[in-house]
Amino acid sequence: MLDSIRHGLFETLGEAVKLQWLRNLPGGDINQAALLGGNNEKFFLKYHHDAPGEMFNTEAQALEDILRLDCIRAPRPIAIGKHGQISWFVMEYLELTAAGPEALLGEQLAAMHEKGHDYYGWHRDNYIGSTPQFNHRHDNWQSFWLEQRLQPQLEMAEVRGFGGSLLDKGARLLASMEQLLDGHEPGASLLHGDLWAGNKAFTTAGQAVIFDPASYYGDREADIAMTELFGGFDRDFYAAYQAHTPLPDAYPLRRDLYNLYHMLNHLNLFGAAYLSRCEQMISSLLSQVR
């Protein structure tokens, strides 16, 4: 694999990189990660056996979109390639730490969300984890969230054998989307798309960094909702975000509707341990329907 990576780096950088070592890193539910070294340089490597389709290409394009807005730091994509059945993705290596200025992260994320776009979706489909994520262009937020987010996840759940009560409740939920969103037509913002605490960090110089995106243009509330799903963002983050671009008063009513997408995706990726949580979330949402 190193020869393949050397060739890819040469084609991208225009000069030979003498890769001398590869050290695997812990963590990662979907991909394996490693640190590459050579020529007194370091690179971050992600690789995956039998990676689905264009997974790394779409991730690289999302990182480029985030970097293009110049609001918040993200690792720079460098090269993508394949060695046999192994797909690999090399990007800029950043010395990161879990703790840092959360207020800066909140302020810079708000600045990114403030940059508007003229439709919901993205220029192509991509992935949320290893699950296909559909991003067909929509001008109506309600139809986008129904057709491109919740409905595909419920259909995947049916294929994986999670039928019965989940699908019955899910069908009622989809039929109630108009009431649940109640005419909500937010501006379209570039979203990280998978913003849990494991996908943010800080450089040793104190820069806020986001990575592993599943980006699209949508309601900024969806990014904030996910930060609350599993925790790991402190009060300084939320205070700074609110000070920059306050959330609407009705945001809490939509939070579970947005987080249901991620919970259904966890069900489809990791199995039945997430089934009861999905059903509870749907039941709670249906209780809001008059």
Kinemage of the C-alpha trace (Angstrom):
@kinemage 1
@onewidth
@group {chain A} dominant
@subgroup {mainchain}
@vectorlist {calphas} color= white
{ca met a 1} P 0.000 0.000 0.000
{ca leu a 2} L 2.869 2.422 0.706
{ca asp a 3} L 4.028 2.311 -2.922
{ca ser a 4} L 0.515 3.217 -4.057
{ca ile a 5} L 0.425 6.117 -1.585
{ca arg a 6} L 3.880 7.339 -2.639
{ca his a 7} L 2.705 7.446 -6.251
{ca gly a 8} L -0.485 9.293 -5.288
{ca leu a 9} L 1.433 11.875 -3.275
{ca phe a 10} L 3.903 12.390 -6.116
{ca glu a 11} L 1.068 13.021 -8.577
{ca thr a 12} L -0.546 15.523 -6.211
{ca leu a 13} L 2.488 17.289 -4.771
{ca gly a 14} L 4.755 17.106 -7.819
{ca glu a 15} L 7.675 15.758 -5.821
{ca ala a 16} L 8.698 12.437 -4.374
{ca val a 17} L 7.853 11.837 -0.730
{ca lys a 18} L 10.047 9.293 1.003
{ca leu a 19} L 7.543 7.529 3.239
{ca gln a 20} L 9.558 5.701 5.848
{ca trp a 21} L 6.973 4.499 8.316
{ca leu a 22} L 3.283 3.908 8.983
{ca arg a 23} L 1.836 3.745 12.498
{ca asn a 24} L -1.752 2.616 12.989
{ca leu a 25} L -3.863 4.764 15.297
{ca pro a 26} L -6.637 3.611 17.654
{ca gly a 27} L -10.332 4.327 17.189
{ca gly a 28} L -12.604 4.527 14.181
{ca asp a 29} L -15.835 2.544 13.810
{ca ile a 30} L -15.861 2.730 10.000
{ca asn a 31} L -12.298 3.314 8.768
{ca gln a 32} L -8.824 2.523 10.004
{ca ala a 33} L -6.463 5.409 10.659
{ca ala a 34} L -2.697 5.736 10.591
{ca leu a 35} L 0.104 8.261 10.751
{ca leu a 36} L 2.542 8.358 7.821
{ca gly a 37} L 6.030 9.776 8.054
{ca gly a 38} L 8.836 10.714 5.677
{ca asn a 39} L 10.959 13.649 4.464
{ca asn a 40} L 10.517 15.161 7.927
{ca glu a 41} L 6.795 15.387 7.146
{ca lys a 42} L 3.752 13.713 8.638
{ca phe a 43} L 0.478 12.840 6.946
{ca phe a 44} L -2.806 11.482 8.265
{ca leu a 45} L -4.081 8.352 6.501
{ca lys a 46} L -7.534 6.786 6.477
{ca tyr a 47} L -8.028 3.446 4.785
{ca his a 48} L -10.817 0.951 4.372
{ca his a 49} L -11.067 -2.581 2.995
{ca asp a 50} L -13.870 -2.652 0.400
{ca ala a 51} L -14.850 0.984 0.956
{ca pro a 52} L -18.233 1.824 -0.567
{ca gly a 53} L -18.134 3.667 -3.872
{ca glu a 54} L -16.858 7.207 -3.758
{ca met a 55} L -16.768 7.483 0.032
{ca phe a 56} L -13.359 9.137 0.345
{ca asn a 57} L -13.869 11.335 -2.712
{ca thr a 58} L -17.057 12.799 -1.268
{ca glu a 59} L -15.383 13.343 2.097
{ca ala a 60} L -12.530 15.195 0.401
{ca gln a 61} L -14.999 17.383 -1.492
{ca ala a 62} L -16.840 18.190 1.749
{ca leu a 63} L -13.576 19.197 3.429
{ca glu a 64} L -12.776 21.410 0.446
{ca asp a 65} L -16.201 23.072 0.722
{ca ile a 66} L -15.613 23.761 4.421
{ca leu a 67} L -12.133 25.137 3.748
{ca arg a 68} L -13.401 27.293 0.883
{ca leu a 69} L -15.689 29.210 3.247
{ca asp a 70} L -12.634 30.052 5.367
{ca cys a 71} L -14.571 30.161 8.648
{ca ile a 72} L -13.233 27.151 10.547
{ca arg a 73} L -10.185 24.893 10.277
{ca ala a 74} L -10.379 21.463 8.667
{ca pro a 75} L -7.644 19.115 7.431
{ca arg a 76} L -6.615 19.703 3.820
{ca pro a 77} L -7.203 16.716 1.502
{ca ile a 78} L -4.049 15.656 -0.348
{ca ala a 79} L -4.468 12.376 -2.236
{ca ile a 80} L -6.907 9.494 -2.697
{ca gly a 81} L -6.216 6.109 -4.208
{ca lys a 82} L -6.727 2.371 -4.142
{ca his a 83} L -4.418 -0.580 -3.550
{ca gly a 84} L -6.155 -3.832 -4.384
{ca gln a 85} L -9.292 -3.867 -2.245
{ca ile a 86} L -7.980 -1.158 0.077
{ca ser a 87} L -9.108 2.419 -0.524
{ca trp a 88} L -6.963 5.106 1.085
{ca phe a 89} L -7.170 8.834 1.735
{ca val a 90} L -4.200 11.001 2.744
{ca met a 91} L -4.768 14.408 4.261
{ca glu a 92} L -2.899 17.070 6.145
{ca tyr a 93} L -1.699 15.980 9.568
{ca leu a 94} L -2.689 18.289 12.399
{ca glu a 95} L -1.425 17.903 15.960
{ca leu a 96} L -4.745 17.720 17.803
{ca thr a 97} L -6.030 17.644 21.341
{ca ala a 98} L -9.571 16.974 22.569
{ca ala a 99} L -9.732 20.030 24.831
{ca gly a 100} L -9.567 23.609 23.630
{ca pro a 101} L -11.449 26.894 23.209
{ca glu a 102} L -15.022 25.676 22.778
{ca ala a 103} L -16.256 29.258 22.452
{ca leu a 104} L -14.086 29.685 19.356
{ca leu a 105} L -15.561 26.499 17.891
{ca gly a 106} L -19.093 27.790 18.483
{ca glu a 107} L -18.341 31.195 16.987
{ca gln a 108} L -16.634 29.776 13.894
{ca leu a 109} L -19.318 27.160 13.283
{ca ala a 110} L -21.936 29.918 13.462
{ca ala a 111} L -19.934 31.939 10.932
{ca met a 112} L -19.861 28.942 8.577
{ca his a 113} L -23.602 28.418 8.978
{ca glu a 114} L -24.189 32.085 8.235
{ca lys a 115} L -22.934 31.631 4.660
{ca gly a 116} L -26.109 31.002 2.684
{ca his a 117} L -26.851 28.797 -0.307
{ca asp a 118} L -29.682 28.716 -2.825
{ca tyr a 119} L -30.969 25.146 -2.358
{ca tyr a 120} L -31.110 22.226 0.068
{ca gly a 121} L -28.965 19.191 -0.757
{ca trp a 122} L -25.523 18.983 -2.321
{ca his a 123} L -23.978 18.566 -5.766
{ca arg a 124} L -23.857 14.777 -5.291
{ca asp a 125} L -24.853 12.009 -2.916
{ca asn a 126} L -22.328 11.125 -0.229
{ca tyr a 127} L -22.071 9.001 2.926
{ca ile a 128} L -22.968 9.262 6.594
{ca gly a 129} L -20.543 6.764 8.097
{ca ser a 130} L -20.676 4.060 5.435
{ca thr a 131} L -24.395 4.576 4.756
{ca pro a 132} L -25.377 6.272 1.483
{ca gln a 133} L -26.702 9.775 2.108
{ca phe a 134} L -28.959 11.231 -0.573
{ca asn a 135} L -28.645 14.895 -1.459
{ca his a 136} L -30.934 15.515 -4.420
{ca arg a 137} L -31.617 19.203 -4.817
{ca his a 138} L -34.784 20.530 -3.125
{ca asp a 139} L -36.245 24.005 -2.768
{ca asn a 140} L -38.545 22.905 0.077
{ca trp a 141} L -37.021 21.890 3.413
{ca gln a 142} L -39.919 19.695 4.490
{ca ser a 143} L -39.735 17.570 1.340
{ca phe a 144} L -35.938 17.364 1.599
{ca trp a 145} L -35.991 16.070 5.173
{ca leu a 146} L -38.717 13.575 4.368
{ca glu a 147} L -37.465 12.256 1.011
{ca gln a 148} L -33.687 12.538 1.414
{ca arg a 149} L -33.241 11.818 5.118
{ca leu a 150} L -35.919 9.964 7.106
{ca gln a 151} L -37.616 7.930 4.378
{ca pro a 152} L -34.387 6.334 3.052
{ca gln a 153} L -33.294 5.381 6.578
{ca leu a 154} L -36.670 3.786 7.332
{ca glu a 155} L -36.484 1.871 4.044
{ca met a 156} L -32.992 0.624 4.952
{ca ala a 157} L -34.281 -0.434 8.361
{ca glu a 158} L -37.004 -2.493 6.676
{ca val a 159} L -34.423 -4.216 4.458
{ca arg a 160} L -32.393 -5.029 7.582
{ca gly a 161} L -35.399 -6.658 9.216
{ca phe a 162} L -36.496 -3.890 11.578
{ca gly a 163} L -40.167 -3.904 10.648
{ca gly a 164} L -43.325 -3.962 12.705
{ca ser a 165} L -43.802 -1.135 15.159
{ca leu a 166} L -40.863 0.923 13.872
{ca leu a 167} L -42.208 1.040 10.330
{ca asp a 168} L -45.807 1.636 11.420
{ca lys a 169} L -44.767 4.571 13.581
{ca gly a 170} L -42.324 5.740 10.919
{ca ala a 171} L -45.063 5.861 8.279
{ca arg a 172} L -47.237 7.953 10.605
{ca leu a 173} L -44.305 10.255 11.256
{ca leu a 174} L -43.656 10.843 7.555
{ca ala a 175} L -47.341 11.585 7.037
{ca ser a 176} L -47.124 14.163 9.849
{ca met a 177} L -44.053 16.002 8.548
{ca glu a 178} L -46.023 19.096 7.565
{ca gln a 179} L -47.318 19.526 11.116
{ca leu a 180} L -43.967 18.775 12.719
{ca leu a 181} L -42.055 21.317 10.648
{ca asp a 182} L -45.033 23.696 10.632
{ca gly a 183} L -43.945 25.781 7.652
{ca his a 184} L -40.302 25.955 8.781
{ca glu a 185} L -38.237 27.040 5.751
{ca pro a 186} L -34.756 27.883 7.049
{ca gly a 187} L -31.932 29.344 5.048
{ca ala a 188} L -29.657 26.702 3.536
{ca ser a 189} L -26.259 26.546 5.263
{ca leu a 190} L -23.268 24.326 4.600
{ca leu a 191} L -23.449 21.722 7.369
{ca his a 192} L -20.778 19.451 8.755
{ca gly a 193} L -23.497 16.802 8.721
{ca asp a 194} L -22.063 14.413 11.341
{ca leu a 195} L -21.085 16.750 14.148
{ca trp a 196} L -20.617 14.606 17.228
{ca ala a 197} L -17.798 15.241 19.704
{ca gly a 198} L -15.504 12.714 18.020
{ca asn a 199} L -15.418 14.855 14.882
{ca lys a 200} L -14.100 18.052 16.477
{ca ala a 201} L -10.813 18.863 18.138
{ca phe a 202} L -8.289 21.649 18.626
{ca thr a 203} L -4.760 22.187 17.398
{ca thr a 204} L -2.006 22.663 19.931
{ca ala a 205} L -2.007 26.312 18.793
{ca gly a 206} L -5.653 26.655 19.880
{ca gln a 207} L -7.436 26.470 16.517
{ca ala a 208} L -10.837 24.774 16.394
{ca val a 209} L -10.938 21.921 13.859
{ca ile a 210} L -13.772 19.836 12.389
{ca phe a 211} L -13.290 16.697 10.295
{ca asp a 212} L -14.998 13.526 8.991
{ca pro a 213} L -17.836 15.556 7.434
{ca ala a 214} L -20.995 14.305 5.738
{ca ser a 215} L -21.775 17.734 4.357
{ca tyr a 216} L -24.803 19.123 2.564
{ca tyr a 217} L -26.762 22.371 2.495
{ca gly a 218} L -29.565 22.391 5.027
{ca asp a 219} L -30.967 23.746 8.271
{ca arg a 220} L -28.142 24.745 10.616
{ca glu a 221} L -30.274 23.454 13.484
{ca ala a 222} L -29.494 19.912 12.301
{ca asp a 223} L -25.787 20.383 13.125
{ca ile a 224} L -26.552 21.865 16.534
{ca ala a 225} L -29.066 19.109 17.272
{ca met a 226} L -26.429 16.441 16.735
{ca thr a 227} L -24.026 18.149 19.118
{ca glu a 228} L -26.685 17.564 21.775
{ca leu a 229} L -27.413 13.943 20.830
{ca phe a 230} L -24.312 12.380 22.382
{ca gly a 231} L -22.924 15.360 24.314
{ca gly a 232} L -19.306 16.486 24.488
{ca phe a 233} L -19.820 20.198 23.704
{ca asp a 234} L -19.684 22.539 26.666
{ca arg a 235} L -21.746 25.603 27.575
{ca asp a 236} L -19.122 27.961 26.117
{ca phe a 237} L -19.708 26.431 22.687
{ca tyr a 238} L -23.469 27.026 22.822
{ca ala a 239} L -23.159 30.503 24.352
{ca ala a 240} L -20.759 31.635 21.620
{ca tyr a 241} L -22.909 30.148 18.865
{ca gln a 242} L -26.017 31.842 20.242
{ca ala a 243} L -24.218 35.167 20.621
{ca his a 244} L -23.152 35.057 16.969
{ca thr a 245} L -26.340 33.684 15.385
{ca pro a 246} L -29.177 32.940 17.840
{ca leu a 247} L -31.273 29.834 17.265
{ca pro a 248} L -35.041 30.276 16.797
{ca asp a 249} L -37.219 29.784 19.878
{ca ala a 250} L -38.871 26.766 18.220
{ca tyr a 251} L -35.568 24.911 17.689
{ca pro a 252} L -36.184 22.453 20.586
{ca leu a 253} L -39.364 21.265 18.829
{ca arg a 254} L -37.314 20.191 15.793
{ca arg a 255} L -34.258 18.805 17.593
{ca asp a 256} L -35.497 15.214 17.919
{ca leu a 257} L -36.794 15.207 14.343
{ca tyr a 258} L -33.272 15.984 13.140
{ca asn a 259} L -31.562 13.611 15.566
{ca leu a 260} L -33.878 10.764 14.586
{ca tyr a 261} L -32.002 10.635 11.283
{ca his a 262} L -28.729 9.887 13.087
{ca met a 263} L -30.345 7.407 15.450
{ca leu a 264} L -31.893 5.512 12.526
{ca asn a 265} L -28.495 5.518 10.850
{ca his a 266} L -26.946 4.017 13.989
{ca leu a 267} L -29.661 1.368 13.921
{ca asn a 268} L -28.814 0.535 10.317
{ca leu a 269} L -25.066 0.558 10.918
{ca phe a 270} L -24.752 -1.064 14.334
{ca gly a 271} L -27.937 -3.022 14.924
{ca ala a 272} L -30.816 -3.633 17.298
{ca ala a 273} L -29.279 -1.907 20.334
{ca tyr a 274} L -30.635 1.344 18.854
{ca leu a 275} L -34.136 0.081 18.032
{ca ser a 276} L -35.911 1.054 21.255
{ca arg a 277} L -34.360 4.541 21.206
{ca cys a 278} L -35.590 5.059 17.635
{ca glu a 279} L -39.109 3.962 18.556
{ca gln a 280} L -39.128 6.189 21.649
{ca met a 281} L -38.040 9.199 19.607
{ca ile a 282} L -40.740 8.590 16.995
{ca ser a 283} L -43.416 8.145 19.679
{ca ser a 284} L -42.350 11.402 21.319
{ca leu a 285} L -42.518 13.235 17.986
{ca leu a 286} L -45.947 11.779 17.201
{ca ser a 287} L -47.214 13.018 20.565
{ca gln a 288} L -46.667 16.570 19.257
{ca val a 289} L -49.044 15.980 16.341
{ca arg a 290} L -52.510 17.353 16.946
